[in-house]
Amino acid sequence: MIMRCSTVHTIDDIPPRDWNLLAGTANPFTRHEFLAALERNGCLGERWGWLPHHIVVHEADRLVGACPVYLKTNSYGEFVFDMAWADAYQRYGHRYFPKFVCAVPYTPVTGPRVMVAPEASSRAAVVDAISRKALELVGEYDGSGMHWLFTDAAATAELEAAGFMRRVGVQYHWHNHGYRDFDDFLSTLTSRRRKDIRRERRLARDSGAEFEVLNGHDATDEHWAVYHACYTATFDRKWGYATLSEAFFRELAATMPDNVVLVMVRHEGEYVAGAFNLAGDDGLFGRHWGTLRPLDYVHFEACYYQAIDYAIAHGLSRFEAGAQGEHKIQRGFLPQATYSAHYIREPAFRSPIADFLQRERGEMAAVIAELEGGSPYRQAD
């Protein structure tokens, strides 16, 4: 059967049902609803340097392959850091931007990138068509390369076999080993870590903070208005740009209400902070935190412990709390390797970047091994 590979510049050109049959329900970030909410509510486009060029593959009239692809004019919101590569290009008089990424904007969560229908006549042929189209886009737009971000291990291996260069990073994930409740989880930790977490939870409540966990059905206009004010306030105090609009969060609450897990913090009768999460079939994913006023230990309670409570109560196997943060280890999270795959168009840069990635992989393996040695869990007898 003949395959047709093409690009679309808005995900709304693909029927939601067709896209979601490929995306599945395990990872909420590759769902049509999530990607469409980004496009519809001012979170992407030229202003932010994310221009959709989604690759799709059809057999006859059936969608059998897809991946979310964006032309990038900066590296913001990617969480796989290549600023040194861009600097090297500039020093040698070359142009690093534009480039292309297959990714979910602003979302450092591993998930499906090359999505293939089980009924496709050949998975390998679909993957090959998508990777070839990606490289065609790089040439068509005179881009510096193509980058597949937060790919799963199997997809990374496929891409590496196709000539892409593998990169390894690290995150910190909490795993549910069939815990009955939070105390059952605590019982698996060392005495010191158990006491520290209980102390942090007690101090958060002693501050006068109250916590509410809401889904998209229950969250009101007031909740979203306050939460978005908290979200933007965090960027104002630190760095970066609050790219996600209030309308984006409201749309997710309407189109993915059962996936939304919003932890709101009330203090002295007013909402003052919030943590936004999305749930998939078997995992919970922490994404954005914000606060209007500092409160002792409330961040740990809202972002970590409330989410762990939720994962246990709903039988979810893991909680991924976002990028970076070695401090998560002492709170029950363990290091997890993450992957990306890269194609560099310019031969003069391809070899040194490949050498860098090889050295970096060795360093990351050593870092992960060292971090695993600091596990907060009791050793088996």
N, C-alpha and C positions, 0 to 999 in steps of 0.2 A: 504494500500500500504506500502511496506517495505521501511524504511528509512535507508540510509547508511551514517554514519558520519565518516569523515576522516580528516587528516591534509595535507596541502601542504606547501612546503618550499620556494615557490616563487609564487607570484600572477600570474605570466605568465602561470602557469599550468591551470589557469581558463580562459576560453575565455572572453575577455572584455565585450562582449554583455551580457553574462550570469550574470557576476558579477554586471554590471551596471543596469540590470533589477531589482535587489534587492536593490542596493544602491540608485537609483533614482537620481534626479538632484537638489534637494534642498540644499544638503550639498556637496560642491566640494571635500572635503577632504577624503571622503570614496569612491570616484570614482576610478575605476581601473586605470585610467591614472595617478592620483596623487600618489597612492601607488606604482605603477610600476616605476614611475620616481624616487622615493626614492630608490628602490631596484637596479635599473639599473645604478645609477650614483654615487655610492660610499658613500651614505648617511647613510647606515645601515651596518650590518655585525658585526663581532667580534670586530673590532676596536672600534666601537661606542657602543657595547653592546645591539644591537637590532637584534635578529635573528628570521626571519619570521617562524611562525608555524600556518598559517591560518586554521581555522576550517570551513569545508564546509559540507553541508548535501544535499544528493540527494534522490529523489524519482524516481525510474526507472532511466532514463538518464537525468532527469531535476534537475538543481540546485535550491533548494528551501530554503536554509539557508546558511548563511556565517557570519563570523566576522573576522576582522583583529586581529591576535594574534601574540605576540612576546615573545620569551624567553629573559629575561633581566639579564644581569650580572652587572648592576648598576641601579641607579634611574635617570640618566640624561635624560632630554628631556621629562619628564612626566608631570610636573606642578601640580601633586598631591603629596605633600611632605611626604615621609615616612622615612626620614633619622633617626629620633629618634627610629623608630621601628628596623631599621637595627642595630643601636648602641646597643639597648637592647639585640638583638640576640647575638651580638658579646660579650657583657659583660658576658653573661651567657653561653658562649662556644658553641653557636649554629651558624649555617650558614644561613644567610638571602638570599644570592644569590646562585643559580639562582632563579628567580621568573618568573611568567608569567603576562603579561598585555594584555588586549584587549583595544587597543587604536590606535590613529593615531600619529605616532612619531613626536615629537617636536611641537604638535598642540593642545593647550588648547581650543578646540572648541567643544561645545556640539553637538552631532550628532548621527546618527544610529550606534549602535555597534552590536547588535543582529539583523541581517537583514533577514527577512522572506518574501518569495514570497506570494502574496495574494492567489495564487492557491494551496498553500500547503494544504494537507489534514487536517492538524491540526497545528495551530501556536504553541499551548502549547507543542505539541510533538516535534516540531523543537527546541524550546527554551530549553526544557528539554534535548534533545540530545546534544545540544551545551554546556550547562552547565556541563553535565556529562563528555563530552569529555575534557572540560577544566580541570576538577579535575583529570581525568586520566593522562593528561599531567603533572600536578604537581607531581603526584606520580611517573610517569615514569622517570622524570628527577630529582627526589628528591628535588623538589623546595619547597620554604617556603610558597607559596600561589599563588592566582590568583586575579588579580585586574582589574576591569572594569572601565575605566577612562572616565569622561565627558559623561556619559550616560544621555539620556533624562529621564524625570520624570517617564514616563510609563515603560520604560525598567528597571529603577532602582527598581520600585515597583515589577516587575516580578522577578528580581534577589533577592530582599530581601525576597520575598515569598519562593524562592528556598534555603534560608539559608545564603545568603551573607549579609554582614554588610554594612549599608548605611553610606556614609560620605557626608558632605555638605561643600561647599566652596562658594566663592562670586566672581563675576566679575562685570563689568560695561558696560552696553549696551545703545546705543542710539536708540530711537524708532521714527519712522516717522509717524506722525499723519496727513498724507495727506497734508503736507506743499507744498505750491506753489513754494517756493524758500527759500534760506537761510535766507533772512530777515523775511519771514513769521515764520520760526522756531525761530528766535531771539525774535520775538514779544511775544512769550509765556514765556520768561524768565523774571526774576526780572530785574529791571532797572540796578542794579549793575552788574549782570552777563552779561547782554546785552552789557554794556559799556566795560567791561573787554575783551570780545571776539572781539568786533570791534577794540579795541586798539591792541590786539595781532595780528590780521590780518593785520592791518595797519603797525605795526612795522616789521612784517615779510617781507612785500613788500618794506618798507623803507630801509631794509638791502640790497636791490638790487637783491633779489632772484626772480626768475621766475619759474613758475610751469607748468609742462606738465603732462597730464593724458593720458596714453597709454594702449591699450589692446595688446594681444599677436600678433595680425596681424601687429601692428604699431611699436612695439618695435624692434629696430635694434640690430645688434651685438655690436655696440658701447654702446647702452643703457645697455645691459646685462653685458658687461665687467665692466663698471663703477659702475653699481648697485652692482655687486658682490664684487667689491673692497670696496664699502661703507659698505656692510653687514659684511665683514670680519674685517674691521677696527674697527667697534663697539665692536666686541668680543675682539679684541686685546687690546682695551682701558679699557675694563671692566673686564668681567670674562666669563668663559665657553669656548666652542669650536664652531667654525663656521663649523657645520656639513653639511650644504647644499652646494653642489658644484654648480659652474656656469653652468655646464651641466644639472643639475637638473632644474634650472630655464628656461634654453633654451628649454628643453624638454616640460615643462608645456606650454610654449608659443606656441609650435608646436602642442601639442595634446589637449590643453584646451584654445585656444586663446581667446575665448569669455568670459572666466571666469577670465582672468588675468586683474587686474587693477593696473598698475604701475605708481606711482607718482614720476616723476623725477624733481629735483631741479637744475636749472642752475644759476650760479653766475659769473659775469664778463666773460660771454661767454663760461664757462666750466660747465659741469655737476659735481656737488659736493655732492649730497645727493639723497636718494630715499626711498620710502615706497612701500612695496609689499603687495598687497591685492588680495584675490580671491572672486568672486561673485558667489552666488548660485541663485536659482530661485527667492528668496524673501529676501535675506540677503547679506550683504557685510561683509567680515571678514578681519580685519587688522592683518598682521602677522609679517613682518620684516621691520625694519628701520635701515638705516645706513647713516653715513656722513663722509666726508673726512676733513671737517673743520667746526668749530663752527660758527653758524650764529644765531643771536637773533630771537627767536620765530619761527624759520623755522620748528622745530619739530612739534609744535602744528598745524601749517598750513598744513604741508605735511601729517601728520598721522591722524589728526582729521577733520579739517575743509574742506579740499579737498575731503575727503571720505564722509562727510555728504552732501556736494554739489552733489557728484556723486549719492549717495543713493536717494536724493530728485529728481534729474533729471531723474533717471531710475526707479522711483516708487518702490524702495526696502523698505521693512517695518522696517528694523533694520540694525544697524551697530554695530558689535562686535569688539572692538578695542584691544582684547588680554587680557592677564592675568594681575591682580593686578592694582594698580593705583587709589587711592582715589581722586587724583587731577582731574580725569576725570569728577567727579560729577559737579564741577563748570563749566564745559564745555558742559553740557547737557546730560551726561550719568547718568543712574540710576543703583543701585545695583540689581543684579540678582543672585539668588541661582544657584549653580552648584552641580552636583552629581557624586558620584562614588560608586562602590560596591566592597566589599573585602571578600576574603576567606583566613583565616590563617590556615595552616595545623597543626601546633603544638598546641595541646590543652592547654599547659601551658601558651601560649601567647594569645590564642584566647579570653579568658575571660577578661584579663586586657585591650586588645585593644578594645574590645566591650564596656567596661566601659568608656574608653577614648573617643570613638566616640560618645557615648551618651552625655557626658558632652560637647564635642565640638559642637554638634548639637545645644544644648541649647545656647551656647555662640555665635554661628554664627547667630542664630535667633535674639538675642539681638543686635548684630553688625549691621545686615541688617536693623532692625527697626530703630536704631539710625541713620544710613546713610540715610535712606529714609526721616528722619526728616530734613536733610540738603539739600533737593531738591532745585535746582536752578530755578524751574519753579514757576510762579506766582500762588497764590492760587485762586481757582475759587471763583467768587463773590457769 
